[in-house]
Amino acid sequence: MTENIKIAIIGGGPAGLAAALGAYEAGISEKDILIIERDSCLGGILNQCIHAGFGLHRFGEELTGPEYAERFIERVEKAKIGYVTDAMVLSMTKDKEITYISPSKGLVHLKAQAVILAMGCRERTRGALNIPGTRPAGIYSAGTAQRFVNIEGYLPGKEVVILGSGDIGLIMARRMTLEGAKVKAVCELMPYSSGLARNIAQCLDDFDIPLKLSHTVIDIHGKDRLTGVTIAKVGPDLRPIAGTEEKIECDTLLLSVGLIPENEVSKGAEIEFDKVTSGAVVDNFRQTSADGIFACGNVLHVHDLVDFVSAESELAGRSAAKYVTEGINCGNKSITKPTGGVRYIVPQRYIADSINEETEFFFRVDKNYRNVYLKVFCDGNEIMKKKLLRAAPGEMEHITFKGEALDAIRVSKELEISICEEV
C-alpha cells in the first residue's frame, strides 16, 4: 500500500499528540495529518505513570499521567486527526519516505511533505553499565518495573536496591514501598541526584529511604535469582574506593541510569546528532538538518516535565505546518555554544531574524550550583547577566530574550550561554 500525507508524526505519546494539535491549529486539515504509534493505544509512557505531578505548568493542577494524556487524546479525537496504532515504523529516508507495518494495513509506504519525530526515549540497560556478576532474574530497568506494577499487576520483588536517582527510579522507590516491598537503598554514582528536588523529598525523604550519593553497584550475586549486590563509594574519578564495599541482600535491582532518545529510525534520514543529548541538532523551529523533518520531546532531548514536552511539540507542529504551507526561509543559521558549566543548549542552531520574545532556549548545567551568574554573550559581547540562586542537572533551565538582548540576538552569529561563579 502506498499513501501520501502532508504531515506524518512518528509517535503517539505526549509529544506526538501535541505536535498533531499544533499542526491542526495552524491550519492543516485533520485529513492531512497522520500519527503513527507502535503501541495499541495513544498516550505513550504516560499510560503507566499513574502518580500525580503532571500538568502543573500546563493546566495549573496536578494530574496523573493517564489523565494528562487523555486531555490531549480527547482533543485529537474531537478534531478527527488521523492515527494508526500497533504500527511499527521500519525505515525513513531524508526524502521523507516512511515505511511502516501494521495488522490493519499491512506494509505501507508513506510519502510525507513534512515529518515530525516524536518517538520519545528508551532506558539505558545493564549491558551499557558493565557491572560484573552473574545474570540472575530480578534485574529490571525502572520503567519496566513500573509497567509490571501499574499495567500488568505484578510486583517484581520484595527487597529492592535501586541504582541511579533519575526521576523514574525515585518514583519507583515510592511505588514499590507502597506495594509492600522494602527499598533498602537508592545508589547514585554522581555526588548529586539527577532527579527533581520534589521527587527526592516526596519519594525518598517521606519514606525514610536512604539515598547514597557517590555510590555504585560493583557486583551482583545470585545464580537463578538475585540474592544481593555489593555497593561501594566512588571517588572524584568515579572509580570504586577500596575498603568501602558493602553487601546488601536483596531480590530485585532496579536500574534508573539514564534515558537515551529513540533515534534508530532517524538515522536513516542522515540527520545530524548532538553528541551530548544524543538527539537531533535542530533550529528554533525544531527543524533538523534534514529539510522538512522536525523533532520534539524526549527524542530531541530528555525533559524532566511533560508540560515542556507539550509546549515544544506544539511549536514543532506549527513549524511543520508553516513548512508545508509557505516554507521556512532558513538562510544562514547562527549557532548556540554551551560553555562554563552549561552541558548543552536546545536549539543548537537558530535563524537569527526569526527570533522573537516567545523563543525559548533550553539548557542543562553539569553539576549543582548555588548563587551563581547566568551570562549570555552574542558574538563575544555580554548582553545579559542574571543571578541564579540554584541550578541542578536534574532540572532543565530555559531563557527568553527581550529588548536590547533580543535585538542583539537577531543579528548575531553565535549565542553563548555560560554559568559563572563570579561577577
Beta strands, then each sheet from edge to edge (+ up, - down):
strand 1: 2-10
strand 2: 33-36
strand 3: 52-54
strand 4: 63-64
strand 5: 82-84
strand 6: 88-92
strand 7: 97-102
strand 8: 106-117
strand 9: 121-123
strand 10: 139-141
strand 11: 159-163
strand 12: 182-188
strand 13: 211-213
strand 14: 215-221
strand 15: 228-233
strand 16: 246-249
strand 17: 252-255
strand 18: 259-261
strand 19: 293-295
strand 20: 334-339
strand 21: 342-346
strand 22: 349-350
strand 23: 361-365
strand 24: 369-378
strand 25: 381-391
strand 26: 397-399
strand 27: 414-420
sheet 1: 5+ 2+ 1+ 8+ 7- 6+
sheet 2: 5+ 2+ 1+ 8+ 19+
sheet 3: 3+ 4-
sheet 4: 9+ 18-
sheet 5: 10+ 17+ 11+ 12+ 13+
sheet 6: 14+ 15- 16+
sheet 7: 22+ 20- 27- 24+ 25-
sheet 8: 21+ 23- 26+
end
